[in-house]
Amino acid sequence: MAKNAFSALVSSVRRDVDARLESFLDGKVQALSAHGPEVVDLAAAVRDLCLRGGKRTRAALLVAGYRAASSTAPFEPALDAGVALELLHAYLLIHDDWMDEDTVRRGGPAVHAALSKKLRSKRLGERSGILAGDLAQAFATEALTRVQVSPSRLAKVLESFAQMQVDAVAGQHLDVLGRTRDVEKVYELKTSSYTVRGPLRVGAQLAGGSQKLLTTLDGFAAPVGVAFQLRDDLLSAFGDPAQTGKPFGSDLRSGKHTVLLTIALKRARGRDHRRLRAVVGNPKATHAQLEQAIEVIERSGAREAVEQRIDELSQAAIAALREGRVSAEGLAMLEGATRALTSRLS
């Protein structure tokens, strides 16, 4: 099998971004010590989540967008911006875990769960968790303003950085309400905005990419971002919790409105439909009930249907790249990204 250029990039970016991220967060924890141990605990919870693994896929996509715009620009601005992107990701994860009532993230406690234990109060821990997410967002903005690029480029980057947050919040709100029939549109707003489209745009803008390139990257990002979320849905249902870092059946227990669940509910009949309905949005569902529900999803053909949709979206993403005439290096990276994002195991 040919080497995946994007996977190689991720390995390199992870090392460099991790080092920068650790240095930045150590400095912030130290600076906040002036406000007392309680505030340090808040910052330390953010630090712990950020440094507890993380694939750095978003930071790597930022670098890919950067390289698609310029084959010669030095990597430092892109790597520094990758720190901001990982902090933004942490903010969204912290709030998402609280809203979904998930207590595990990246193989350890979710931030609100860790703070609940620290404060010996679920109520205070959840409120502190919200503030920890807010703190991560502030850190993200500060980190981005430190990137060494021209003021005109930084202004465009900050605009894109803000827009990806607006889109993610809009998508999350629609997801929480669970009323929209166009679930893929929610995915495009909630996930693709800050997982694929935003990182690629920020990277390209840092390197002075043209509007034509941005349009091409947007055309690639929309389908591959949705495919990424569809893969996440499948992993939540059928993946190994030891690899995904998420509790078994968490999407079902929280009643998350996924494409996978929507298809399964439409196709399941009789006892199968009742077994599936019994666990959706039921935080007290047993492991045995969840296993039965997963079997129902499999029997309904929903898993196969989602796999087919992932393949369709992946092909559409590659077609958008080739029609836009991206450079050979950029094409190799982003074709590799398509495979990495849509075929991953965690």
ZAMARGU-4260 file (C-alpha; in steps of 0.2 Angstrom, whole numbers, plus 5000, padded with zeros to 4 digits):
<rodrens>
0) 5000/5000/5000 | 5007/5017/4995 | 5013/5028/5010 | 4999/5040/5016 | 5007/5058/5015
5) 4994/5065/5027 | 4998/5051/5040 | 5016/5055/5039 | 5012/5074/5041 | 5001/5070/5057
10) 5016/5061/5065 | 5027/5076/5062 | 5014/5089/5067 | 5009/5080/5083 | 5027/5081/5090
15) 5029/5099/5086 | 5012/5105/5091 | 5013/5095/5107 | 5029/5103/5112 | 5022/5121/5109
20) 5005/5117/5117 | 5014/5110/5133 | 5025/5126/5134 | 5010/5138/5131 | 4999/5129/5144
25) 5013/5128/5157 | 5015/5147/5155 | 4996/5150/5157 | 4995/5139/5173 | 5009/5148/5181
30) 5002/5165/5177 | 4985/5160/5184 | 4993/5155/5200 | 4992/5173/5206 | 4973/5170/5207
35) 4975/5156/5219 | 4974/5136/5219 | 4956/5136/5213 | 4959/5145/5197 | 4975/5134/5195
40) 4964/5119/5196 | 4953/5126/5182 | 4968/5129/5170 | 4976/5112/5175 | 4961/5103/5170
45) 4962/5111/5153 | 4980/5107/5152 | 4977/5089/5157 | 4964/5086/5143 | 4975/5095/5130
50) 4990/5084/5134 | 4981/5068/5136 | 4984/5061/5119 | 4974/5069/5104 | 4978/5065/5086
55) 4981/5083/5081 | 4972/5079/5065 | 4965/5097/5064 | 4983/5105/5067 | 4989/5093/5053
60) 4975/5099/5041 | 4980/5117/5045 | 4997/5113/5040 | 4991/5104/5024 | 4981/5120/5019
65) 4996/5130/5023 | 5007/5119/5011 | 4993/5119/4998 | 4995/5138/4997 | 5014/5138/4998
70) 5027/5125/4995 | 5041/5136/5002 | 5034/5146/5017 | 5042/5141/5034 | 5031/5130/5045
75) 5032/5140/5061 | 5017/5150/5059 | 5006/5135/5054 | 5013/5125/5069 | 5009/5140/5081
80) 4992/5142/5074 | 4990/5123/5077 | 4991/5126/5095 | 4977/5138/5094 | 4966/5125/5085
85) 4969/5112/5098 | 4964/5124/5112 | 4948/5128/5102 | 4945/5109/5100 | 4947/5107/5119
90) 4934/5121/5122 | 4922/5112/5111 | 4925/5095/5119 | 4923/5101/5136 | 4906/5109/5133
95) 4901/5094/5122 | 4905/5082/5136 | 4895/5092/5149 | 4880/5093/5137 | 4880/5075/5133
100) 4883/5070/5151 | 4899/5060/5145 | 4911/5057/5159 | 4925/5050/5149 | 4936/5058/5136
105) 4952/5052/5129 | 4953/5038/5141 | 4952/5049/5156 | 4939/5059/5165 | 4930/5072/5156
110) 4934/5090/5163 | 4918/5092/5172 | 4919/5075/5179 | 4937/5078/5185 | 4932/5095/5193
115) 4917/5087/5201 | 4928/5075/5210 | 4941/5088/5214 | 4927/5100/5222 | 4917/5085/5229
120) 4902/5092/5221 | 4893/5088/5205 | 4885/5104/5204 | 4901/5114/5206 | 4910/5103/5195
125) 4898/5105/5181 | 4899/5124/5183 | 4917/5124/5184 | 4918/5113/5168 | 4909/5126/5158
130) 4921/5139/5164 | 4936/5128/5160 | 4929/5127/5142 | 4928/5146/5142 | 4946/5147/5148
135) 4951/5136/5134 | 4943/5147/5121 | 4952/5162/5128 | 4968/5153/5127 | 4965/5148/5109
140) 4962/5166/5104 | 4977/5172/5113 | 4988/5159/5105 | 4982/5164/5088 | 4986/5182/5091
145) 5004/5177/5094 | 5007/5169/5077 | 5020/5179/5067 | 5012/5184/5051 | 5007/5201/5043
150) 4993/5210/5051 | 4982/5209/5035 | 4984/5190/5035 | 4981/5188/5053 | 4965/5198/5052
155) 4958/5186/5039 | 4964/5171/5050 | 4955/5178/5065 | 4939/5180/5055 | 4939/5162/5049
160) 4943/5157/5067 | 4928/5166/5073 | 4917/5159/5059 | 4921/5141/5063 | 4916/5144/5081
165) 4899/5152/5075 | 4896/5137/5064 | 4900/5124/5077 | 4889/5133/5090 | 4875/5134/5077
170) 4877/5115/5073 | 4878/5110/5091 | 4862/5119/5095 | 4853/5110/5081 | 4860/5094/5087
175) 4855/5097/5105 | 4837/5101/5099 | 4837/5086/5087 | 4823/5093/5077 | 4831/5095/5060
180) 4828/5082/5046 | 4844/5086/5037 | 4856/5078/5050 | 4871/5080/5037 | 4869/5099/5037
185) 4871/5098/5056 | 4887/5088/5054 | 4893/5101/5041 | 4890/5115/5054 | 4895/5106/5070
190) 4910/5095/5064 | 4916/5100/5047 | 4917/5118/5051 | 4931/5116/5064 | 4938/5099/5060
195) 4941/5101/5041 | 4935/5118/5033 | 4941/5130/5046 | 4958/5122/5048 | 4961/5121/5029
200) 4956/5139/5027 | 4966/5146/5042 | 4981/5137/5035 | 4979/5143/5017 | 4976/5161/5023
205) 4992/5161/5034 | 5002/5157/5018 | 4993/5170/5008 | 4982/5157/4998 | 4971/5164/4984
210) 4952/5165/4984 | 4952/5152/4971 | 4961/5140/4982 | 4950/5144/4997 | 4935/5139/4986
215) 4943/5123/4981 | 4947/5119/4999 | 4929/5123/5004 | 4922/5111/4991 | 4933/5097/4997
220) 4930/5101/5016 | 4911/5100/5015 | 4909/5081/5010 | 4925/5075/5019 | 4919/5083/5035
225) 4902/5075/5035 | 4910/5058/5031 | 4922/5061/5046 | 4907/5063/5057 | 4898/5048/5050
230) 4914/5038/5053 | 4913/5044/5071 | 4895/5038/5073 | 4900/5021/5067 | 4915/5020/5079
235) 4904/5026/5093 | 4892/5011/5090 | 4904/4998/5084 | 4921/5004/5089 | 4932/4998/5103
240) 4930/5010/5118 | 4949/5007/5122 | 4953/5014/5105 | 4940/5028/5104 | 4941/5034/5122
245) 4922/5035/5123 | 4911/5024/5134 | 4901/5010/5125 | 4884/5016/5118 | 4887/5034/5124
250) 4878/5041/5108 | 4863/5030/5111 | 4862/5034/5130 | 4862/5052/5126 | 4850/5051/5112
255) 4861/5059/5100 | 4852/5062/5083 | 4864/5053/5071 | 4862/5047/5053 | 4865/5030/5059
260) 4851/5030/5072 | 4839/5039/5060 | 4841/5025/5047 | 4840/5011/5060 | 4824/5018/5067
265) 4816/5019/5050 | 4820/5001/5045 | 4818/4992/5062 | 4802/4984/5065 | 4792/4976/5079
270) 4803/4970/5094 | 4819/4977/5086 | 4811/4994/5085 | 4806/4993/5103 | 4823/4987/5109
275) 4831/5002/5100 | 4819/5014/5106 | 4821/5008/5124 | 4839/5014/5125 | 4839/5030/5115
280) 4840/5045/5127 | 4840/5033/5142 | 4855/5036/5153 | 4850/5020/5164 | 4851/5008/5149
285) 4861/4993/5154 | 4876/4986/5144 | 4865/4971/5139 | 4852/4983/5132 | 4864/4993/5123
290) 4872/4977/5115 | 4855/4972/5109 | 4852/4989/5102 | 4869/4989/5092 | 4864/4972/5085
295) 4847/4979/5079 | 4857/4993/5070 | 4867/4980/5062 | 4853/4970/5056 | 4843/4985/5050
300) 4857/4988/5037 | 4860/5005/5044 | 4878/5002/5046 | 4880/4997/5028 | 4870/5012/5022
305) 4882/5024/5032 | 4897/5015/5025 | 4891/5018/5007 | 4887/5036/5011 | 4905/5038/5018
310) 4912/5031/5001 | 4901/5043/4991 | 4906/5058/5001 | 4925/5053/5000 | 4924/5052/4981
315) 4915/5069/4980 | 4929/5077/4991 | 4943/5070/4979 | 4934/5076/4964 | 4932/5093/4971
320) 4951/5093/4974 | 4955/5088/4956 | 4944/5100/4948 | 4952/5114/4958 | 4969/5109/4952
325) 4978/5109/4969 | 4997/5107/4968 | 5004/5089/4967 | 5010/5091/4986 | 4993/5098/4992
330) 4983/5084/4982 | 4994/5070/4990 | 4991/5077/5007 | 4973/5080/5005 | 4969/5063/4997
335) 4978/5055/5011 | 4968/5065/5023 | 4952/5059/5015 | 4958/5041/5018 | 4964/5045/5036
340) 4948/5054/5041 | 4935/5042/5034 | 4944/5025/5037 | 4951/5028/5055 | 4948/5016/5070
345) 4948/5029/5083
</rodrens>
